[in-house]
């Protein structure tokens, strides 16, 4: 037995285990294994296995797949894979000598397997089985004809064969449509259609099949193919009206009309209209009538045809809602003459209906949108009269009417036609007098008050606001209008009371109020209130509104603006007030603002500019407070942070002018901060506070970047300061050479001071020392070229020696730094060699070898190469030793 036999035995074992252990979690894996392995098995490789055994295994696998799919153990694709395997096994048996029963079984299994693959979306595999089914039918036909003794027997066998052929052809059509092969699908379907005379019971099946093809191709925007399939579906459905009802035929025709319309070509609109007319004739349906109107509008038919269509709708006794939808459709397509005419007819036709109010409201809305205001007013008057005479609108329609009136008023308000807006609000008010159930009269009165205020009719506005307050005193907008009236009347007390009430309402639950847009939000109302009070000279009232705005706004910029305005209002008044209870209250208000500004400054860490503004404002507000230690600390922090932000912005400035402006501003804050710091030091021990160091660094950075001629004199006192740390000197060194500053001599001196401080410590911090030494040497030997202008070469050598000494006697010096020192000294030696300074060259290269000896894991990577290079250098030096006397 060869390898393939062993594979079949494994295959057989998998099948048996799958059927026996059907709850195994490895079922998906087993199915995939069978699906893959069946390709390696053929009848020759299992010749010793009897057909009966193979067929039994195939049938058992087939039936197991059916059962487990019903029990939802496997999915459709897994079932298709198992049928694929079972069908392949069955087809291996019998060959040309297979019995009629075996051939029939193979045909059935091929058909079902192919259909299964179509259903899971793999039409390519499906075609393989449909072709096998066709071959099986031909084989069976030959056998049946050979043994048929009479014409009757032959006819019976032929009918049975053709029934299976019909199924296979329909399945092949499905597969072809799935693959986008219209010609093959068309051929298979027409063959099926030709066979319907012999199999009339299959009419409904083929009708639905073509309809589904039409739906699928329509989804794919293949309108030509879709129209063909839907036409076929209709034609086939008409062949047997007992199995296909008129509702279904109409449905097919409506989709056919849709396909023609979506084809979006003028020549197909007539076909669409014919299809929809035929659909409505088959079975009248509102959707068909509505779609007919859409087609007429899309094809831009004359108004006469539209009028004919709407009259047809009325004669067919369509519902009021349907008629109103048609009217809306006409208006949406700007067929206003037909639309208004139809609305007029609708109102007359349904005048006795209890829902006539719905038609009247739509009519009014249409008239108002088209600026037919006089006619709209007539209809509104009719409704009001009807309300008084017993023909009342429903509660829902009452709300709709008010919405229509208010929308019209709002449109007039937006174009500043306040008198017209009032006119429509008055209509709403008149209607309210007849129905006191569903209108928010307070809101109406507020809207009217707003119009009166714009028209400078203060008394009428006040009257409207009083009624609004009586009905809805806890509404923030009511209190806002109370506030505006009080301000305009110069009643500061009433205005303060209103703004305080407004604040309390916000504090309770602002979400319960009628918030519509950001412009109408409570916080925005406070902003508007403050602005309104200022415009009308009510500074005290404006101050209270600004105070609340700063308290409730979540926008840092808005809060900043509010606090600045409040400061400008309060500052002149407080500065002139004598000591009194009132002054104390004002001071408390300023302290609250100070806390707000401080907290927001801390929260604005990502927005440096806004953060600075808050700190500066905090500093200004703090100047009204007693200069105790707490206030001085706060002032010092504010100024220090403001200076830091100005410096940071100065570093990023895009122009020299902008940078100079920011640096000067930073210097101003630094001087103020130093004054505050000196006062603060008198109140206690602040030796651990880094303020003085920061001020020194900030001022140095400003002077360095601005190329201050007094920079050296400024630094004279700095070098003498006893408390400065190494880190401070390193920062000075970095700032001294940071663009646009360029003071390498200052940087050199600062780094020397830093190294000196590191050495003075009992325990040297090797990492910090190595970093400082790196910066110093890099300053003195940039790019391997010693800078003799800054420092003599002997002194540079001394720094290398210092580093080597520390490396020799201390652990923990970074190996990468040792490597860097080695390369730096070697490159210096090569530079000397190029300048004919051979003794110095040998000396520096020898120093590089001494650093090499101190390397750890990196030594092996560089040792050989360095020694070879050094040997070559020595040889070159020997050849040139006659030139040694040329070296200075």
WOJO-V771816 format. One record per pair of residues at least 6 apart in sequence whose C-alpha atoms are under 6 Angstrom apart, sorted by sequence separation. I is the first residue (numbers start at 1). GAP is how many residues later the second one is. D is the distance in whole Angstrom. If there is no record, write none. Layout:
# WOJO-V771816
((I & GAP & D) (I & GAP & D))
This chain:
# WOJO-V771816
((68 & 6 & 6) (148 & 6 & 6) (515 & 6 & 6) (653 & 6 & 5) (736 & 6 & 6) (737 & 6 & 6) (780 & 6 & 6) (781 & 6 & 6) (237 & 7 & 6) (604 & 7 & 5) (736 & 7 & 5) (780 & 7 & 5) (118 & 8 & 6) (177 & 8 & 6) (218 & 8 & 5) (260 & 8 & 5) (261 & 8 & 6) (331 & 8 & 6) (413 & 8 & 6) (453 & 8 & 6) (486 & 8 & 6) (487 & 8 & 6) (534 & 8 & 6) (833 & 8 & 5) (117 & 9 & 5) (176 & 9 & 5) (217 & 9 & 5) (330 & 9 & 5) (367 & 9 & 6) (412 & 9 & 5) (452 & 9 & 5) (486 & 9 & 5) (533 & 9 & 5) (550 & 9 & 5) (650 & 9 & 5) (832 & 9 & 5) (601 & 10 & 5) (736 & 11 & 6) (114 & 12 & 4) (173 & 12 & 4) (214 & 12 & 4) (260 & 12 & 5) (327 & 12 & 5) (364 & 12 & 5) (409 & 12 & 4) (449 & 12 & 4) (483 & 12 & 5) (530 & 12 & 4) (550 & 12 & 6) (650 & 12 & 5) (829 & 12 & 4) (601 & 13 & 5) (65 & 14 & 6) (601 & 14 & 6) (733 & 14 & 4) (114 & 15 & 5) (173 & 15 & 6) (214 & 15 & 5) (257 & 15 & 4) (409 & 15 & 6) (449 & 15 & 6) (483 & 15 & 5) (530 & 15 & 5) (829 & 15 & 5) (114 & 16 & 6) (214 & 16 & 5) (530 & 16 & 6) (546 & 16 & 5) (619 & 16 & 5) (646 & 16 & 6) (829 & 16 & 5) (597 & 17 & 5) (733 & 17 & 5) (257 & 18 & 5) (110 & 19 & 5) (111 & 19 & 6) (169 & 19 & 5) (210 & 19 & 5) (211 & 19 & 5) (257 & 19 & 6) (405 & 19 & 6) (445 & 19 & 5) (479 & 19 & 6) (526 & 19 & 6) (619 & 19 & 6) (825 & 19 & 6) (826 & 19 & 5) (598 & 20 & 6) (646 & 20 & 5) (62 & 21 & 6) (597 & 21 & 6) (729 & 21 & 5) (730 & 21 & 6) (87 & 22 & 6) (211 & 22 & 5) (253 & 22 & 6) (254 & 22 & 6) (826 & 22 & 5) (110 & 23 & 5) (210 & 23 & 5) (445 & 23 & 6) (479 & 23 & 6) (526 & 23 & 6) (543 & 23 & 6) (615 & 23 & 5) (643 & 23 & 4) (825 & 23 & 5) (62 & 24 & 6) (594 & 24 & 5) (729 & 25 & 6) (107 & 26 & 5) (166 & 26 & 6) (207 & 26 & 5) (230 & 26 & 6) (253 & 26 & 5) (442 & 26 & 4) (476 & 26 & 6) (643 & 26 & 6) (822 & 26 & 5) (594 & 27 & 6) (58 & 28 & 4) (726 & 28 & 4) (107 & 29 & 6) (207 & 29 & 6) (227 & 29 & 6) (250 & 29 & 4) (442 & 29 & 6) (822 & 29 & 5) (83 & 30 & 6) (207 & 30 & 5) (523 & 30 & 6) (612 & 30 & 5) (639 & 30 & 6) (58 & 31 & 6) (726 & 31 & 6) (250 & 32 & 6) (250 & 33 & 6) (418 & 33 & 5) (639 & 34 & 6) (55 & 35 & 5) (705 & 35 & 6) (80 & 36 & 5) (223 & 36 & 5) (246 & 36 & 6) (247 & 36 & 6) (705 & 36 & 5) (246 & 37 & 6) (636 & 37 & 6) (704 & 37 & 5) (204 & 39 & 6) (663 & 39 & 6) (223 & 40 & 6) (51 & 42 & 5) (77 & 43 & 6) (784 & 43 & 5) (784 & 44 & 5) (496 & 45 & 6) (35 & 46 & 6) (766 & 47 & 6) (632 & 48 & 6) (43 & 49 & 5) (837 & 50 & 5) (123 & 52 & 5))
